[in-house]
Amino acid sequence: MDVLAAFSPLTRTWFERAFAAPTSAQAAGWPAIARGGHVLIQAPTGSGKTLAAFLIGIDRLNDSPGEGLRLLYVSPLKALNYDIERNLRSPLAGLASKLAVGVRTGDTPADERRRMLKTPPDILITTPESLFLLLTSQARETLRGVETVIVDEVHAVAGMKRGAHLALSLERLEGLVERPFQRIGLSATQRPLAEIGRFVAGSEREIELVDAGTRKELDLEVVVPLEDMRELGSTADLSVPPLADGVQMGVGVEQSSRSIWPSIYPAILDLVRTHHSTIVFVNNRRLAERLALRLNELAEEEIARAHHGSLAREQRLVVEELLKAGQIPCLVATSSLELGIDMGAVDLVIQVESPKSVARGLQRVGRAGHDIHSVSKGRIFPKFRADLLESAVVARAMREGAIEETKIPRNPLDVLAQQIVAICADEEISVDDLHELVRRAYPFSDLSRAQLENVLDMLAGRYPSDEFAELRPRIVWDRTAGFVRGRSGARRLAVTNAGTIPDRGLFGVHLVDGGGRVGELDEEMVYEAREGQTFLLGASTWRIEDITRDRVLVSPAPGVPGVAPFWKG
């Protein structure tokens, strides 16, 4: 079968010139997408599934650019969204396309949002939370012409409340558009696949499952960099962190015989030096900062930078480009690099401590040898004896492809309450219609009428005890007519409490000369900080010049020792 038959001659010619042949994800995915039904493509990292999802949509829109927003791409990671925007430039340029692409996230400047509201792009790249905000604002009118929705990295949200929130947003979008849109889900290997498909399509719709989940070849080892781990203890409580709290960076290292870190540091450094490009994954931001700094101290040059969610987007992009360009051989990252961001020719992934799950381990090690035909090379460094046992079990399961089963949350009522307030802020709706809309979202497919009415009772001010009496009602429920509507201020309440990612007490870190945002610090660290103090962020040192109500103003302090930051959560 000619899998390129679904494309126009222009698109077909471009693809044949740009690529030797379609990948298995593309060869199986394009005919399914061309049939017009909902599709879930399961394939490993580097399989070309993003182009598999986008190319038919681009081909369809290419003859009529400028007719409004028609293709919506939703990803759980802001960094991935900007990466996707860059990756779309190649096919759009190759097709001499006039299609406009926009990105709408929490980082999008206000003037750009206004511009997109006035002149919507043909393709919009966004996050689940920003989609919720679009649906709950005047920008919702720009979504009426959407024909295709691509949900990427489904595996990253399906098993969380964040996924349930997204599923309800998709049903709200379904009720808004002029005609039903096609849903295309993209996922790394998950099981059971049919369950993930129901999450993407909703409880009442059929979906075609495309399993291109060929297992990549792994070169995987668990590395213990010392002969005997018995003196380290068997639990995390006995694992000494890289540097003790309050110790100035560069002053010294641990001397404790119970710490594995003096053995881990040189072992990681040796691996970094014998590979072209390495990503070291750790399980928290503080360790990312400290490990990057310690590697640089041992190497006596800058060979590593930290990458995590508390760095400003601009800083993360700079660090990513340094690795891609070969200007720095190592990044120490949290889950910020776990998903499908294109990091170029990474040839080694190091995981410090067990990745905790087989799926996460495969996702992280899969960043090495990003091409589907390349071997993914990974090394896991356990920190203590119990961690060694867990790492060995996870590594064996990774080799066997024994992924854990994804369990989709059922009826998370806090998510439901938030979405109901947003729905009622837009218009009056009958309880019958509301129940039907909610049950179309797969995580809520078995929501009972009694459960819904209990949530409506709470939102309307009928609380189970006097302890909640001070809470203002959020909606009006006309029980006689069977309708609910939002009270004054419901829309503002909905948009200021969007999503399921918990609020954290954070201060933005900005250059004192107005040069931009560097990242963010935990409020507890800021409360203890003083002007003139130096600290690390992104493995660079910064001097505090001023602390305002919600900002820390800094200047660069290269070569000066600094305190390691910490974050809660």
C-alpha positions as MATLAB code, in Angstrom:
seq = 'MDVLAAFSPLTRTWFERAFAAPTSAQAAGWPAIARGGHVLIQAPTGSGKTLAAFLIGIDRLNDSPGEGLRLLYVSPLKALNYDIERNLRSPLAGLASKLAVGVRTGDTPADERRRMLKTPPDILITTPESLFLLLTSQARETLRGVETVIVDEVHAVAGMKRGAHLALSLERLEGLVERPFQRIGLSATQRPLAEIGRFVAGSEREIELVDAGTRKELDLEVVVPLEDMRELGSTADLSVPPLADGVQMGVGVEQSSRSIWPSIYPAILDLVRTHHSTIVFVNNRRLAERLALRLNELAEEEIARAHHGSLAREQRLVVEELLKAGQIPCLVATSSLELGIDMGAVDLVIQVESPKSVARGLQRVGRAGHDIHSVSKGRIFPKFRADLLESAVVARAMREGAIEETKIPRNPLDVLAQQIVAICADEEISVDDLHELVRRAYPFSDLSRAQLENVLDMLAGRYPSDEFAELRPRIVWDRTAGFVRGRSGARRLAVTNAGTIPDRGLFGVHLVDGGGRVGELDEEMVYEAREGQTFLLGASTWRIEDITRDRVLVSPAPGVPGVAPFWKG';
ca = [
       0.000    0.000    0.000;
       1.244    3.472   -0.898;
       1.055    5.298    2.438;
       1.779    8.632    0.723;
      -1.329    8.333   -1.448;
      -3.328   10.392    1.056;
      -1.192   13.483    0.419;
      -1.223   16.139   -2.265;
       1.536   15.906   -4.911;
       3.340   18.862   -3.291;
       3.447   17.260    0.160;
       4.352   13.883   -1.268;
       7.273   15.334   -3.232;
       8.571   17.242   -0.201;
       8.481   14.135    2.001;
      10.229   11.938   -0.569;
      13.021   14.502   -0.897;
      13.371   15.038    2.857;
      13.197   11.422    4.092;
      14.320    8.035    2.831;
      11.063    6.334    3.846;
       8.208    6.660    6.336;
       8.774    5.224    9.802;
       6.499    2.451   11.034;
       4.482    4.988   13.048;
       3.958    7.090    9.922;
       3.248    4.144    7.620;
       0.566    2.821    9.963;
      -0.678    6.175   11.233;
      -1.297    8.098    8.009;
      -3.878    5.721    6.487;
      -5.726    5.639    9.821;
      -5.747    9.437   10.096;
      -6.780    9.794    6.443;
      -9.899    7.705    7.150;
     -11.095   10.583    9.322;
     -11.780    8.750   12.568;
     -10.127    9.186   15.936;
      -6.642    7.641   16.142;
      -4.167    6.760   18.890;
      -0.579    6.171   17.748;
       1.637    4.348   20.220;
       5.325    4.466   19.349;
       8.667    4.929   21.137;
      10.779    8.074   21.279;
      12.310    9.037   17.932;
       9.734    7.172   15.830;
       8.470   10.227   13.937;
       5.009   10.091   15.477;
       4.733   13.882   15.739;
       5.122   14.273   11.970;
       2.759   11.323   11.584;
       0.106   13.345   13.398;
       0.790   16.752   11.854;
       1.495   16.157    8.175;
      -2.010   15.228    7.031;
      -3.405   18.210    8.944;
      -0.896   20.553    7.312;
      -1.682   19.038    3.916;
      -5.416   19.607    4.432;
      -5.003   23.224    5.529;
      -2.335   24.239    3.035;
      -4.755   25.193    0.266;
      -6.673   27.640    2.457;
      -4.435   29.449    4.966;
      -5.756   32.340    7.017;
      -9.255   30.962    7.581;
      -8.903   30.764   11.347;
      -7.714   28.239   13.876;
      -8.345   24.703   12.621;
      -5.584   22.504   14.050;
      -4.984   22.431   17.801;
      -1.974   20.690   19.356;
      -1.990   20.042   23.116;
       1.095   18.932   25.040;
       1.590   18.729   28.817;
       5.038   20.328   28.628;
       5.618   23.972   27.668;
       9.183   23.276   26.563;
       7.934   20.600   24.169;
       5.501   23.090   22.651;
       8.270   25.474   21.633;
      10.253   22.511   20.322;
       7.277   21.446   18.181;
       6.956   24.979   16.817;
      10.593   24.875   15.692;
      10.195   21.417   14.175;
       7.180   22.525   12.121;
       9.271   25.131   10.342;
      10.924   22.509    8.123;
       7.778   21.044    6.519;
       6.102   24.453    6.302;
       9.165   25.944    4.600;
       9.540   22.912    2.344;
       5.927   23.245    1.243;
       6.240   27.035    0.852;
       3.241   27.136    3.161;
       1.614   30.341    4.360;
       0.055   28.614    7.367;
       0.553   30.556   10.597;
       1.619   28.749   13.770;
       1.037   30.179   17.252;
       2.051   29.073   20.752;
      -0.180   29.831   23.735;
       1.188   28.943   27.183;
       1.580   30.704   30.496;
       4.784   32.250   29.109;
       3.069   33.883   26.116;
       3.271   37.715   26.414;
      -0.008   39.627   26.712;
       0.490   41.518   23.447;
       0.980   38.241   21.572;
      -2.193   36.839   23.135;
      -4.123   39.900   21.981;
      -2.673   39.506   18.490;
      -3.758   35.855   18.328;
      -7.219   36.830   19.542;
      -7.533   39.374   16.745;
      -5.927   37.176   14.059;
      -5.951   33.513   15.116;
      -3.210   31.283   13.670;
      -4.082   28.279   11.515;
      -2.283   25.991   13.975;
      -2.185   26.608   17.731;
       0.217   24.815   20.075;
      -0.834   24.905   23.724;
      -0.964   23.126   27.102;
      -3.948   21.550   28.917;
      -4.119   24.479   31.331;
      -3.982   27.102   28.579;
      -6.721   25.251   26.673;
      -8.876   25.487   29.795;
      -8.204   29.232   29.982;
      -9.010   29.674   26.277;
     -12.334   27.897   26.774;
     -13.130   30.130   29.759;
     -12.404   33.487   28.118;
     -13.454   35.515   25.105;
     -10.781   33.633   23.142;
     -13.135   30.636   23.083;
     -14.711   32.055   19.941;
     -11.450   31.457   18.067;
     -11.833   27.719   18.757;
     -15.153   27.230   16.960;
     -13.518   26.241   13.670;
     -11.164   23.594   15.099;
     -11.166   20.473   12.905;
      -8.309   18.436   14.399;
      -6.925   18.123   17.933;
      -3.573   16.397   18.501;
      -2.916   15.342   22.101;
       0.784   14.548   22.507;
       2.526   12.677   25.332;
      -0.792   11.114   26.405;
       1.110    8.765   28.715;
       2.281   11.753   30.775;
      -1.244   12.824   31.783;
      -3.643    9.883   31.373;
      -2.932    8.453   34.816;
      -3.234   11.790   36.630;
      -5.951   14.246   37.610;
      -4.387   16.544   35.043;
      -5.559   14.083   32.404;
      -9.102   14.067   33.781;
      -9.060   17.868   33.628;
      -7.912   17.753   29.985;
     -10.582   15.177   29.105;
     -13.297   17.541   30.367;
     -11.768   20.460   28.453;
     -11.898   18.398   25.246;
     -15.595   17.694   25.836;
     -16.219   21.394   26.406;
     -14.426   22.083   23.129;
     -16.566   19.420   21.426;
     -19.674   21.281   22.536;
     -18.309   24.548   21.159;
     -17.089   23.622   17.669;
     -19.172   23.819   14.523;
     -18.733   20.098   13.774;
     -17.054   17.184   15.618;
     -13.266   17.358   15.431;
     -10.852   14.514   14.780;
      -8.796   13.450   17.791;
      -5.249   12.157   17.320;
      -3.438   10.886   20.393;
       0.317   10.259   20.566;
       1.786    8.102   23.302;
       4.871    6.209   24.323;
       4.322    2.527   25.058;
       1.457    2.076   27.526;
      -0.866   -0.673   28.601;
      -3.655   -1.437   28.267;
      -3.668    0.432   24.968;
      -7.452    0.244   24.614;
      -7.867    2.089   27.917;
      -5.577    4.899   26.734;
      -7.594    5.013   23.507;
     -10.827    5.503   25.440;
      -9.185    8.335   27.356;
      -8.311   10.113   24.086;
     -11.615    9.550   22.275;
     -14.037    9.855   25.161;
     -16.443    7.259   26.470;
     -18.899    7.248   23.548;
     -16.602    7.307   20.507;
     -14.701    4.666   18.553;
     -10.959    5.052   18.081;
      -8.460    3.251   15.868;
      -5.409    1.998   17.751;
      -2.088    2.109   15.897;
       0.553    0.155   17.788;
       3.964    0.981   16.344;
       5.574    0.311   19.699;
       8.607   -1.603   18.480;
      11.004   -1.924   21.393;
      14.278   -0.078   20.956;
      17.510   -1.925   21.597;
      18.881   -1.046   25.030;
      22.454   -1.014   26.305;
      21.516   -0.796   29.971;
      23.555   -1.383   33.125;
      23.179   -0.759   36.845;
      26.497    0.693   38.051;
      27.744    0.452   41.639;
      30.920    2.576   41.800;
      32.301    0.994   44.989;
      32.945   -2.565   46.091;
      30.709   -2.780   49.167;
      27.449   -0.875   49.747;
      26.780   -2.353   53.191;
      28.290    0.598   55.056;
      25.985    3.006   53.230;
      22.845    1.753   54.936;
      19.771    0.386   53.224;
      17.439    3.360   53.042;
      17.362    6.840   51.563;
      17.603    8.369   55.051;
      21.237    7.282   55.223;
      22.092    8.649   51.808;
      24.070   11.835   52.326;
      23.231   14.591   49.797;
      25.955   16.000   47.540;
      26.864   18.841   49.871;
      25.671   19.548   53.371;
      23.150   22.332   53.922;
      24.735   25.718   54.377;
      28.110   24.719   52.922;
      29.419   27.237   50.432;
      29.893   25.821   46.985;
      33.466   24.980   46.125;
      34.621   24.856   49.766;
      34.770   21.121   50.181;
      33.194   17.742   49.737;
      31.752   15.126   52.052;
      34.189   13.124   54.088;
      31.603   10.706   55.491;
      32.422    7.064   54.846;
      28.666    6.449   54.716;
      28.191    8.582   51.607;
      28.292    7.091   48.138;
      28.667   10.504   46.490;
      32.498   10.655   46.514;
      32.356    7.472   44.416;
      29.493    8.557   42.148;
      30.960   11.924   41.111;
      34.163   10.659   39.437;
      32.357    7.694   37.882;
      29.836   10.007   36.216;
      32.596   12.403   35.169;
      34.508    9.550   33.491;
      31.383    8.546   31.545;
      30.718   12.134   30.476;
      34.290   12.496   29.221;
      34.100    9.300   27.164;
      30.857   10.269   25.411;
      29.971   13.116   23.100;
      26.672   14.166   24.688;
      25.201   13.011   28.018;
      21.998   13.694   29.945;
      22.085   12.882   33.669;
      18.593   12.476   35.128;
      17.984   13.089   38.828;
      14.755   13.074   40.789;
      14.714   16.645   42.163;
      15.806   20.157   41.227;
      18.161   20.706   44.134;
      20.196   17.646   43.216;
      20.332   18.807   39.587;
      21.978   22.050   40.680;
      24.401   20.408   43.091;
      25.466   17.585   40.818;
      26.124   19.948   37.897;
      28.253   22.140   40.135;
      30.211   19.211   41.585;
      30.981   17.804   38.128;
      32.300   21.210   37.078;
      34.448   21.441   40.201;
      35.958   18.010   39.597;
      36.549   18.704   35.906;
      37.992   22.160   36.688;
      35.997   23.495   33.749;
      32.355   23.909   32.852;
      31.226   20.607   31.402;
      27.702   20.440   32.883;
      24.670   22.684   33.255;
      21.466   22.137   35.224;
      18.050   21.939   33.532;
      14.783   21.927   35.493;
      11.373   23.558   35.689;
      12.480   26.370   38.007;
      14.713   27.849   35.312;
      13.105   30.451   33.070;
      12.137   29.187   29.623;
      14.776   31.363   27.978;
      17.460   29.907   30.255;
      16.321   26.347   29.506;
      16.440   27.019   25.764;
      19.986   28.395   26.053;
      21.101   25.301   27.960;
      19.399   22.957   25.471;
      21.069   24.676   22.527;
      24.482   24.402   24.222;
      24.087   20.627   24.386;
      22.710   20.313   20.844;
      25.552   22.413   19.439;
      28.184   20.370   21.262;
      29.331   23.386   23.283;
      28.754   21.546   26.537;
      28.876   17.752   26.930;
      26.434   17.228   29.803;
      23.078   18.375   31.163;
      21.853   17.382   34.621;
      18.071   17.376   34.393;
      14.882   16.496   36.191;
      11.751   15.356   34.340;
      12.003   18.645   32.389;
      13.863   16.718   29.653;
      11.961   13.462   30.027;
       9.338   14.037   27.354;
       9.788   14.367   23.618;
      11.983   17.459   23.317;
      14.496   17.003   20.506;
      17.906   17.050   22.180;
      19.905   16.040   19.134;
      22.598   13.352   19.163;
      22.616   12.324   22.839;
      24.623    9.102   23.133;
      24.337    8.371   26.872;
      21.715    8.762   29.589;
      22.689    8.400   33.245;
      20.000    7.949   35.884;
      21.005    8.722   39.480;
      18.757    6.635   41.747;
      16.074    4.289   40.477;
      13.691    5.927   37.975;
      10.871    4.454   40.132;
       8.904    3.098   37.170;
       9.614    1.096   34.029;
       7.774    3.572   31.811;
       9.763    6.512   33.173;
      13.018    4.594   32.846;
      12.332    3.756   29.199;
      11.286    7.325   28.475;
      14.489    8.715   29.971;
      16.946    6.194   28.526;
      15.160    6.595   25.200;
      16.568   10.125   24.998;
      19.891    8.494   24.056;
      20.035    7.314   20.477;
      16.880    9.333   19.794;
      16.543    7.805   16.308;
      14.307    4.727   16.295;
      17.066    2.547   14.802;
      19.757    3.624   17.290;
      20.726    1.798   20.466;
      19.686    3.628   23.635;
      22.546    3.532   26.127;
      21.755    4.024   29.804;
      23.505    3.670   33.146;
      21.691    3.638   36.500;
      23.570    4.645   39.678;
      21.766    3.472   42.852;
      22.416    5.526   45.992;
      21.896    2.900   48.713;
      21.218   -0.826   49.097;
      17.431   -0.796   48.800;
      17.794    1.478   45.793;
      20.170   -1.068   44.231;
      17.523   -3.789   44.497;
      14.842   -1.541   43.029;
      17.141   -0.391   40.222;
      17.952   -3.996   39.297;
      14.261   -4.935   39.150;
      13.352   -1.869   37.087;
      16.283   -2.434   34.703;
      15.249   -6.047   34.080;
      11.664   -4.978   33.395;
      12.922   -2.248   31.040;
      14.844   -4.838   29.006;
      11.733   -7.029   28.851;
       9.425   -4.112   28.000;
       7.226   -4.943   30.994;
       5.460   -1.574   31.327;
       3.255   -0.932   34.354;
      -0.476   -0.697   33.735;
      -1.793    2.862   33.512;
      -4.739    3.451   35.837;
      -6.929    6.368   34.816;
      -8.396    8.263   37.806;
     -12.134    7.796   38.111;
     -14.440   10.705   38.967;
     -12.020   13.145   40.651;
     -14.636   15.499   42.080;
     -12.263   18.405   42.751;
     -11.478   18.510   39.020;
     -15.181   18.273   38.235;
     -16.010   21.188   40.553;
     -13.438   23.422   38.885;
     -14.729   22.636   35.403;
     -18.373   23.109   36.423;
     -17.639   26.635   37.667;
     -15.953   27.385   34.319;
     -18.834   25.909   32.305;
     -21.437   27.858   34.275;
     -19.434   31.069   33.890;
     -19.969   30.862   30.128;
     -23.684   30.136   30.009;
     -26.653   28.650   31.783;
     -26.832   24.887   31.320;
     -29.345   22.241   32.322;
     -28.232   19.662   34.856;
     -29.208   16.946   32.369;
     -26.974   18.420   29.655;
     -24.172   18.971   32.156;
     -24.332   15.348   33.286;
     -24.259   14.157   29.687;
     -21.276   16.382   28.820;
     -19.276   15.249   31.839;
     -19.934   11.543   31.271;
     -18.599   11.787   27.710;
     -15.152   12.355   29.245;
     -13.813    8.865   29.908;
     -12.545    9.507   33.480;
     -16.133   10.491   34.366;
     -17.986    7.938   32.233;
     -19.594    6.268   35.264;
     -20.307    9.442   37.258;
     -23.693    8.981   38.922;
     -26.376   11.649   39.034;
     -26.128   11.634   42.829;
     -22.382   12.365   42.693;
     -22.965   15.246   40.291;
     -25.727   16.716   42.452;
     -23.545   16.474   45.559;
     -20.908   18.583   43.789;
     -23.573   21.045   42.615;
     -24.891   21.257   46.185;
     -21.455   22.220   47.447;
     -20.848   24.772   44.682;
     -24.284   26.302   45.280;
     -23.568   26.794   49.000;
     -25.312   23.808   50.543;
     -22.454   22.522   52.700;
     -22.390   19.345   54.824;
     -21.429   21.253   57.989;
     -21.081   24.766   59.386;
     -17.298   24.536   59.010;
     -17.707   25.555   55.358;
     -20.201   28.351   56.006;
     -17.683   31.092   55.223;
     -17.171   29.767   51.687;
     -19.129   31.772   49.148;
     -21.416   29.890   46.747;
     -19.912   29.684   43.250;
     -23.017   28.863   41.198;
     -26.787   29.274   41.268;
     -28.778   26.030   41.011;
     -32.424   26.464   40.068;
     -33.700   23.088   41.229;
     -37.220   23.735   39.953;
     -36.150   24.476   36.388;
     -33.163   22.109   36.528;
     -30.572   24.688   35.420;
     -27.281   25.956   36.839;
     -25.467   29.207   36.099;
     -22.420   31.012   37.421;
     -22.565   33.710   40.072;
     -20.861   37.058   39.643;
     -17.112   36.549   39.538;
     -17.324   32.882   38.505;
     -15.230   33.410   35.384;
     -12.469   35.195   37.297;
     -12.518   32.460   39.934;
     -12.212   29.769   37.253;
      -9.279   31.332   35.408;
      -7.329   32.187   38.567;
      -7.602   28.610   39.846;
      -7.023   26.744   36.589;
      -5.625   23.242   36.400;
      -4.500   20.588   38.853;
      -0.838   21.589   39.219;
      -0.611   22.811   42.836;
       0.348   26.393   43.566;
       3.834   26.729   45.015;
       5.229   29.649   46.960;
       7.779   30.887   44.441;
       9.632   34.138   43.783;
      10.634   35.019   40.250;
      14.368   35.662   39.763;
      15.013   38.596   37.403;
      18.115   40.435   36.248;
      18.376   43.758   38.064;
      19.146   45.628   34.832;
      15.854   44.540   33.284;
      17.503   41.902   31.113;
      14.858   39.259   31.702;
      13.811   36.366   33.891;
      16.345   33.816   35.126;
      14.103   31.378   36.987;
      12.376   30.995   40.348;
      13.222   30.250   43.988;
      11.207   28.748   46.818;
       9.750   31.392   49.133;
      11.358   29.844   52.226;
      14.811   30.227   50.712;
      14.035   33.839   49.787;
      12.845   34.656   53.314;
      16.222   33.492   54.644;
      18.256   35.266   51.948;
      19.927   38.671   52.198;
      21.166   41.271   49.728;
      24.692   40.489   48.585;
      24.257   36.738   49.071;
      25.197   34.507   46.138;
      23.366   31.369   45.044;
      23.305   28.836   42.219;
      20.639   28.594   39.541;
      21.213   26.681   36.331;
      24.740   25.892   37.568;
      25.542   29.615   37.284;
      26.154   31.901   40.269;
      23.970   34.980   40.917;
      24.267   37.810   43.454;
      21.109   39.115   45.138;
      20.821   42.877   44.604;
      17.291   43.397   45.929;
      14.256   41.442   47.146;
      10.795   42.875   46.405;
       7.310   41.640   47.265;
       7.417   38.874   44.634;
      10.803   39.110   42.914;
      14.485   38.541   43.567;
      16.627   40.958   41.539;
      20.071   39.586   40.723;
      23.264   40.185   38.796;
      25.693   37.557   37.438;
      28.529   36.552   39.776;
      30.719   34.232   37.695;
      33.382   32.330   39.588;
      31.990   33.253   43.018;
      30.946   30.398   45.364;
      27.197   30.276   45.997;
      24.610   28.500   48.120;
      22.634   25.670   46.535;
      18.929   26.502   46.211;
      16.140   24.282   47.466;
      12.508   23.823   46.506;
       9.660   22.056   48.254;
       7.808   19.535   46.140;
];
